[in-house]
Amino acid sequence: MKALLKILIPVIGGLVLSNPAFSQNSVPHEMLGSAQADNYDSVRLSHARHKLLPPGYEKETLEALSHFPELKNVTIRFKIKKSFSTLKTRPGFFSALMPKGHRSYIIVISNKTIQKLMPLMFSHLSYEARVGVIGHELSHVVDLSGKSTWQCFKVLVGHLSASYLDHFEYNTDMICIRHGLGKDLEAWSSYIRNTMHTAFWRGSDYVNKNNAGHERYMNPSTIEKNIGATRQAGNSNAHNN
């Protein structure tokens, strides 16, 4: 029961407001590259609409969002705060009970955690790795936003199973790769494994446990393989059309 409450409280009780005041966040020109700055208005309108962007990380967030056009009208609030997990995504307040197409989401970026995980803080990542990990979290939004309320509840219950989470996160990485962020995701994957001195990564909850053989989050070599397979499938489809 305690384990279930641990999942229910952050998911159902996440304090996200769908108030229009949080629907957009202006992006200073200096936060954008020169090419993006020239086209600032279209960038802001097409990718930042219904989004509250994380202060200081607007550029990489916009870059990741540009790969997910299906999320253009989805309300997403990025929040920087102390959290054990380095990044996490959850539906907004009461959103888990709403039908698909009417939900909002919050993506928490941790700025403080236990000492062992501090090297994995978002601020320590390269630009490319930041885009990759944001892409992973946005892939969660894509996945959840396409599910019915009942299917979302099944995902919630599934979080009680380690094997379910292995499949769930692996599939999320696949969504990210299919959205064209494979190289960015690989940068994040490589950084974690090099920094934590591990061949596999199963997430913050397993930082003090043996993760051998559990590829919950794709290893760099697996990402490379799937990038190639996705590219080949795209070329094949283009040829057939």
LUMDOTOR-622565 format. One record per residue (C-alpha): residue number from 0; residue in three letters; x, y, z. Coordinates in steps of 0.25 Angstrom, whole numbers, plus 5000, padded with zeros to 4 digits. Example, Ala and Ser with C-alpha at 12.3 -4.5 7.8 and 13.67 -1.06 7.14 Angstrom:
REM residues 2
<node k="0" r="Ala" X="5049" Y="4982" Z="5031"/>
<node k="1" r="Ser" X="5055" Y="4996" Z="5029"/>
***
This chain:
REM residues 241
<node k="0" r="Met" X="5000" Y="5000" Z="5000"/>
<node k="1" r="Lys" X="5011" Y="5010" Z="5003"/>
<node k="2" r="Ala" X="5018" Y="5007" Z="4990"/>
<node k="3" r="Leu" X="5005" Y="5010" Z="4983"/>
<node k="4" r="Leu" X="5003" Y="5023" Z="4991"/>
<node k="5" r="Lys" X="5017" Y="5027" Z="4987"/>
<node k="6" r="Ile" X="5013" Y="5026" Z="4972"/>
<node k="7" r="Leu" X="4999" Y="5032" Z="4974"/>
<node k="8" r="Ile" X="5003" Y="5044" Z="4982"/>
<node k="9" r="Pro" X="5013" Y="5050" Z="4971"/>
<node k="10" r="Val" X="5005" Y="5046" Z="4959"/>
<node k="11" r="Ile" X="4991" Y="5050" Z="4964"/>
<node k="12" r="Gly" X="4995" Y="5061" Z="4974"/>
<node k="13" r="Gly" X="5005" Y="5068" Z="4965"/>
<node k="14" r="Leu" X="5002" Y="5083" Z="4966"/>
<node k="15" r="Val" X="5001" Y="5088" Z="4952"/>
<node k="16" r="Leu" X="4992" Y="5099" Z="4948"/>
<node k="17" r="Ser" X="4986" Y="5100" Z="4934"/>
<node k="18" r="Asn" X="4983" Y="5114" Z="4936"/>
<node k="19" r="Pro" X="4985" Y="5122" Z="4924"/>
<node k="20" r="Ala" X="4996" Y="5130" Z="4931"/>
<node k="21" r="Phe" X="5005" Y="5118" Z="4930"/>
<node k="22" r="Ser" X="5002" Y="5115" Z="4916"/>
<node k="23" r="Gln" X="5014" Y="5123" Z="4910"/>
<node k="24" r="Asn" X="5027" Y="5128" Z="4914"/>
<node k="25" r="Ser" X="5035" Y="5138" Z="4906"/>
<node k="26" r="Val" X="5049" Y="5134" Z="4901"/>
<node k="27" r="Pro" X="5060" Y="5145" Z="4901"/>
<node k="28" r="His" X="5067" Y="5147" Z="4888"/>
<node k="29" r="Glu" X="5081" Y="5144" Z="4895"/>
<node k="30" r="Met" X="5076" Y="5130" Z="4899"/>
<node k="31" r="Leu" X="5074" Y="5126" Z="4885"/>
<node k="32" r="Gly" X="5085" Y="5123" Z="4874"/>
<node k="33" r="Ser" X="5087" Y="5134" Z="4863"/>
<node k="34" r="Ala" X="5079" Y="5126" Z="4853"/>
<node k="35" r="Gln" X="5068" Y="5124" Z="4863"/>
<node k="36" r="Ala" X="5068" Y="5139" Z="4867"/>
<node k="37" r="Asp" X="5066" Y="5143" Z="4853"/>
<node k="38" r="Asn" X="5053" Y="5135" Z="4853"/>
<node k="39" r="Tyr" X="5050" Y="5137" Z="4868"/>
<node k="40" r="Asp" X="5035" Y="5140" Z="4867"/>
<node k="41" r="Ser" X="5032" Y="5127" Z="4859"/>
<node k="42" r="Val" X="5040" Y="5119" Z="4868"/>
<node k="43" r="Arg" X="5033" Y="5125" Z="4880"/>
<node k="44" r="Leu" X="5019" Y="5123" Z="4875"/>
<node k="45" r="Ser" X="5021" Y="5109" Z="4869"/>
<node k="46" r="His" X="5029" Y="5103" Z="4880"/>
<node k="47" r="Ala" X="5027" Y="5111" Z="4893"/>
<node k="48" r="Arg" X="5012" Y="5112" Z="4892"/>
<node k="49" r="His" X="5005" Y="5106" Z="4904"/>
<node k="50" r="Lys" X="5018" Y="5103" Z="4910"/>
<node k="51" r="Leu" X="5025" Y="5109" Z="4923"/>
<node k="52" r="Leu" X="5040" Y="5108" Z="4919"/>
<node k="53" r="Pro" X="5051" Y="5105" Z="4930"/>
<node k="54" r="Pro" X="5059" Y="5118" Z="4933"/>
<node k="55" r="Gly" X="5073" Y="5117" Z="4927"/>
<node k="56" r="Tyr" X="5070" Y="5105" Z="4918"/>
<node k="57" r="Glu" X="5060" Y="5111" Z="4908"/>
<node k="58" r="Lys" X="5069" Y="5109" Z="4896"/>
<node k="59" r="Glu" X="5071" Y="5094" Z="4898"/>
<node k="60" r="Thr" X="5056" Y="5092" Z="4902"/>
<node k="61" r="Leu" X="5051" Y="5099" Z="4889"/>
<node k="62" r="Glu" X="5061" Y="5090" Z="4881"/>
<node k="63" r="Ala" X="5055" Y="5077" Z="4887"/>
<node k="64" r="Leu" X="5041" Y="5082" Z="4886"/>
<node k="65" r="Ser" X="5043" Y="5085" Z="4871"/>
<node k="66" r="His" X="5044" Y="5070" Z="4869"/>
<node k="67" r="Phe" X="5030" Y="5068" Z="4875"/>
<node k="68" r="Pro" X="5020" Y="5076" Z="4866"/>
<node k="69" r="Glu" X="5009" Y="5067" Z="4872"/>
<node k="70" r="Leu" X="5011" Y="5074" Z="4885"/>
<node k="71" r="Lys" X="5009" Y="5088" Z="4880"/>
<node k="72" r="Asn" X="4995" Y="5090" Z="4887"/>
<node k="73" r="Val" X="4999" Y="5082" Z="4899"/>
<node k="74" r="Thr" X="5001" Y="5090" Z="4912"/>
<node k="75" r="Ile" X="5014" Y="5086" Z="4918"/>
<node k="76" r="Arg" X="5021" Y="5093" Z="4930"/>
<node k="77" r="Phe" X="5036" Y="5091" Z="4933"/>
<node k="78" r="Lys" X="5039" Y="5093" Z="4947"/>
<node k="79" r="Ile" X="5053" Y="5093" Z="4954"/>
<node k="80" r="Lys" X="5053" Y="5089" Z="4968"/>
<node k="81" r="Lys" X="5060" Y="5079" Z="4978"/>
<node k="82" r="Ser" X="5056" Y="5065" Z="4974"/>
<node k="83" r="Phe" X="5062" Y="5051" Z="4976"/>
<node k="84" r="Ser" X="5060" Y="5047" Z="4962"/>
<node k="85" r="Thr" X="5069" Y="5056" Z="4952"/>
<node k="86" r="Leu" X="5057" Y="5058" Z="4943"/>
<node k="87" r="Lys" X="5042" Y="5053" Z="4943"/>
<node k="88" r="Thr" X="5029" Y="5055" Z="4936"/>
<node k="89" r="Arg" X="5015" Y="5054" Z="4942"/>
<node k="90" r="Pro" X="5001" Y="5059" Z="4938"/>
<node k="91" r="Gly" X="4997" Y="5072" Z="4944"/>
<node k="92" r="Phe" X="4987" Y="5073" Z="4955"/>
<node k="93" r="Phe" X="4975" Y="5065" Z="4952"/>
<node k="94" r="Ser" X="4980" Y="5063" Z="4938"/>
<node k="95" r="Ala" X="4981" Y="5048" Z="4940"/>
<node k="96" r="Leu" X="4966" Y="5047" Z="4941"/>
<node k="97" r="Met" X="4964" Y="5055" Z="4928"/>
<node k="98" r="Pro" X="4961" Y="5049" Z="4915"/>
<node k="99" r="Lys" X="4973" Y="5050" Z="4905"/>
<node k="100" r="Gly" X="4974" Y="5063" Z="4898"/>
<node k="101" r="His" X="4970" Y="5071" Z="4911"/>
<node k="102" r="Arg" X="4982" Y="5068" Z="4920"/>
<node k="103" r="Ser" X="4994" Y="5076" Z="4924"/>
<node k="104" r="Tyr" X="5008" Y="5071" Z="4929"/>
<node k="105" r="Ile" X="5019" Y="5076" Z="4937"/>
<node k="106" r="Ile" X="5034" Y="5072" Z="4935"/>
<node k="107" r="Val" X="5042" Y="5074" Z="4948"/>
<node k="108" r="Ile" X="5057" Y="5077" Z="4946"/>
<node k="109" r="Ser" X="5064" Y="5074" Z="4959"/>
<node k="110" r="Asn" X="5075" Y="5084" Z="4964"/>
<node k="111" r="Lys" X="5078" Y="5076" Z="4976"/>
<node k="112" r="Thr" X="5078" Y="5062" Z="4980"/>
<node k="113" r="Ile" X="5086" Y="5052" Z="4988"/>
<node k="114" r="Gln" X="5101" Y="5054" Z="4987"/>
<node k="115" r="Lys" X="5104" Y="5042" Z="4979"/>
<node k="116" r="Leu" X="5094" Y="5047" Z="4968"/>
<node k="117" r="Met" X="5099" Y="5061" Z="4968"/>
<node k="118" r="Pro" X="5108" Y="5059" Z="4956"/>
<node k="119" r="Leu" X="5096" Y="5056" Z="4948"/>
<node k="120" r="Met" X="5089" Y="5069" Z="4950"/>
<node k="121" r="Phe" X="5084" Y="5076" Z="4938"/>
<node k="122" r="Ser" X="5093" Y="5087" Z="4939"/>
<node k="123" r="His" X="5105" Y="5078" Z="4938"/>
<node k="124" r="Leu" X="5101" Y="5072" Z="4925"/>
<node k="125" r="Ser" X="5106" Y="5076" Z="4911"/>
<node k="126" r="Tyr" X="5096" Y="5084" Z="4902"/>
<node k="127" r="Glu" X="5094" Y="5071" Z="4894"/>
<node k="128" r="Ala" X="5091" Y="5063" Z="4906"/>
<node k="129" r="Arg" X="5081" Y="5073" Z="4911"/>
<node k="130" r="Val" X="5073" Y="5072" Z="4898"/>
<node k="131" r="Gly" X="5074" Y="5057" Z="4899"/>
<node k="132" r="Val" X="5068" Y="5056" Z="4913"/>
<node k="133" r="Ile" X="5058" Y="5066" Z="4910"/>
<node k="134" r="Gly" X="5054" Y="5058" Z="4898"/>
<node k="135" r="His" X="5052" Y="5046" Z="4906"/>
<node k="136" r="Glu" X="5043" Y="5053" Z="4916"/>
<node k="137" r="Leu" X="5035" Y="5059" Z="4904"/>
<node k="138" r="Ser" X="5034" Y="5045" Z="4899"/>
<node k="139" r="His" X="5027" Y="5041" Z="4912"/>
<node k="140" r="Val" X="5017" Y="5052" Z="4909"/>
<node k="141" r="Val" X="5015" Y="5047" Z="4895"/>
<node k="142" r="Asp" X="5012" Y="5033" Z="4900"/>
<node k="143" r="Leu" X="5003" Y="5037" Z="4911"/>
<node k="144" r="Ser" X="4995" Y="5048" Z="4903"/>
<node k="145" r="Gly" X="4991" Y="5037" Z="4893"/>
<node k="146" r="Lys" X="4986" Y="5028" Z="4904"/>
<node k="147" r="Ser" X="4971" Y="5027" Z="4910"/>
<node k="148" r="Thr" X="4969" Y="5030" Z="4925"/>
<node k="149" r="Trp" X="4968" Y="5015" Z="4927"/>
<node k="150" r="Gln" X="4981" Y="5012" Z="4920"/>
<node k="151" r="Cys" X="4988" Y="5023" Z="4928"/>
<node k="152" r="Phe" X="4983" Y="5016" Z="4941"/>
<node k="153" r="Lys" X="4990" Y="5003" Z="4936"/>
<node k="154" r="Val" X="5003" Y="5011" Z="4934"/>
<node k="155" r="Leu" X="5002" Y="5016" Z="4948"/>
<node k="156" r="Val" X="5000" Y="5002" Z="4954"/>
<node k="157" r="Gly" X="5011" Y="4997" Z="4945"/>
<node k="158" r="His" X="5021" Y="5006" Z="4952"/>
<node k="159" r="Leu" X="5020" Y="4996" Z="4963"/>
<node k="160" r="Ser" X="5027" Y="4986" Z="4955"/>
<node k="161" r="Ala" X="5042" Y="4987" Z="4952"/>
<node k="162" r="Ser" X="5041" Y="4978" Z="4939"/>
<node k="163" r="Tyr" X="5029" Y="4987" Z="4934"/>
<node k="164" r="Leu" X="5038" Y="5000" Z="4936"/>
<node k="165" r="Asp" X="5049" Y="4993" Z="4929"/>
<node k="166" r="His" X="5040" Y="4992" Z="4916"/>
<node k="167" r="Phe" X="5033" Y="5005" Z="4919"/>
<node k="168" r="Glu" X="5046" Y="5013" Z="4919"/>
<node k="169" r="Tyr" X="5052" Y="5006" Z="4908"/>
<node k="170" r="Asn" X="5040" Y="5008" Z="4899"/>
<node k="171" r="Thr" X="5041" Y="5023" Z="4903"/>
<node k="172" r="Asp" X="5055" Y="5024" Z="4898"/>
<node k="173" r="Met" X="5050" Y="5017" Z="4885"/>
<node k="174" r="Ile" X="5040" Y="5028" Z="4883"/>
<node k="175" r="Cys" X="5051" Y="5039" Z="4885"/>
<node k="176" r="Ile" X="5059" Y="5032" Z="4874"/>
<node k="177" r="Arg" X="5048" Y="5032" Z="4865"/>
<node k="178" r="His" X="5046" Y="5047" Z="4867"/>
<node k="179" r="Gly" X="5060" Y="5049" Z="4862"/>
<node k="180" r="Leu" X="5067" Y="5051" Z="4875"/>
<node k="181" r="Gly" X="5075" Y="5039" Z="4875"/>
<node k="182" r="Lys" X="5089" Y="5045" Z="4875"/>
<node k="183" r="Asp" X="5085" Y="5055" Z="4887"/>
<node k="184" r="Leu" X="5079" Y="5043" Z="4894"/>
<node k="185" r="Glu" X="5093" Y="5035" Z="4892"/>
<node k="186" r="Ala" X="5100" Y="5047" Z="4898"/>
<node k="187" r="Trp" X="5092" Y="5046" Z="4911"/>
<node k="188" r="Ser" X="5093" Y="5031" Z="4911"/>
<node k="189" r="Ser" X="5108" Y="5032" Z="4910"/>
<node k="190" r="Tyr" X="5110" Y="5043" Z="4920"/>
<node k="191" r="Ile" X="5102" Y="5035" Z="4931"/>
<node k="192" r="Arg" X="5110" Y="5022" Z="4928"/>
<node k="193" r="Asn" X="5123" Y="5029" Z="4928"/>
<node k="194" r="Thr" X="5120" Y="5037" Z="4940"/>
<node k="195" r="Met" X="5114" Y="5026" Z="4949"/>
<node k="196" r="His" X="5124" Y="5016" Z="4944"/>
<node k="197" r="Thr" X="5113" Y="5006" Z="4940"/>
<node k="198" r="Ala" X="5110" Y="4998" Z="4927"/>
<node k="199" r="Phe" X="5095" Y="4999" Z="4930"/>
<node k="200" r="Trp" X="5086" Y="5010" Z="4936"/>
<node k="201" r="Arg" X="5073" Y="5006" Z="4942"/>
<node k="202" r="Gly" X="5070" Y="5020" Z="4948"/>
<node k="203" r="Ser" X="5072" Y="5028" Z="4961"/>
<node k="204" r="Asp" X="5065" Y="5017" Z="4970"/>
<node k="205" r="Tyr" X="5075" Y="5007" Z="4966"/>
<node k="206" r="Val" X="5088" Y="5016" Z="4968"/>
<node k="207" r="Asn" X="5093" Y="5007" Z="4979"/>
<node k="208" r="Lys" X="5088" Y="4994" Z="4973"/>
<node k="209" r="Asn" X="5094" Y="4984" Z="4963"/>
<node k="210" r="Asn" X="5088" Y="4988" Z="4949"/>
<node k="211" r="Ala" X="5095" Y="4977" Z="4941"/>
<node k="212" r="Gly" X="5087" Y="4972" Z="4930"/>
<node k="213" r="His" X="5075" Y="4982" Z="4932"/>
<node k="214" r="Glu" X="5075" Y="4991" Z="4920"/>
<node k="215" r="Arg" X="5064" Y="5000" Z="4925"/>
<node k="216" r="Tyr" X="5070" Y="5012" Z="4918"/>
<node k="217" r="Met" X="5077" Y="5009" Z="4905"/>
<node k="218" r="Asn" X="5092" Y="5007" Z="4905"/>
<node k="219" r="Pro" X="5099" Y="5016" Z="4894"/>
<node k="220" r="Ser" X="5101" Y="5004" Z="4885"/>
<node k="221" r="Thr" X="5087" Y="5000" Z="4886"/>
<node k="222" r="Ile" X="5083" Y="5015" Z="4882"/>
<node k="223" r="Glu" X="5093" Y="5014" Z="4870"/>
<node k="224" r="Lys" X="5086" Y="5001" Z="4865"/>
<node k="225" r="Asn" X="5072" Y="5007" Z="4866"/>
<node k="226" r="Ile" X="5077" Y="5020" Z="4860"/>
<node k="227" r="Gly" X="5082" Y="5012" Z="4848"/>
<node k="228" r="Ala" X="5069" Y="5003" Z="4847"/>
<node k="229" r="Thr" X="5060" Y="5015" Z="4848"/>
<node k="230" r="Arg" X="5068" Y="5022" Z="4837"/>
<node k="231" r="Gln" X="5067" Y="5010" Z="4828"/>
<node k="232" r="Ala" X="5052" Y="5008" Z="4831"/>
<node k="233" r="Gly" X="5050" Y="5023" Z="4827"/>
<node k="234" r="Asn" X="5058" Y="5021" Z="4814"/>
<node k="235" r="Ser" X="5050" Y="5009" Z="4811"/>
<node k="236" r="Asn" X="5037" Y="5016" Z="4813"/>
<node k="237" r="Ala" X="5042" Y="5028" Z="4804"/>
<node k="238" r="His" X="5046" Y="5018" Z="4793"/>
<node k="239" r="Asn" X="5033" Y="5011" Z="4793"/>
<node k="240" r="Asn" X="5025" Y="5024" Z="4793"/>
***
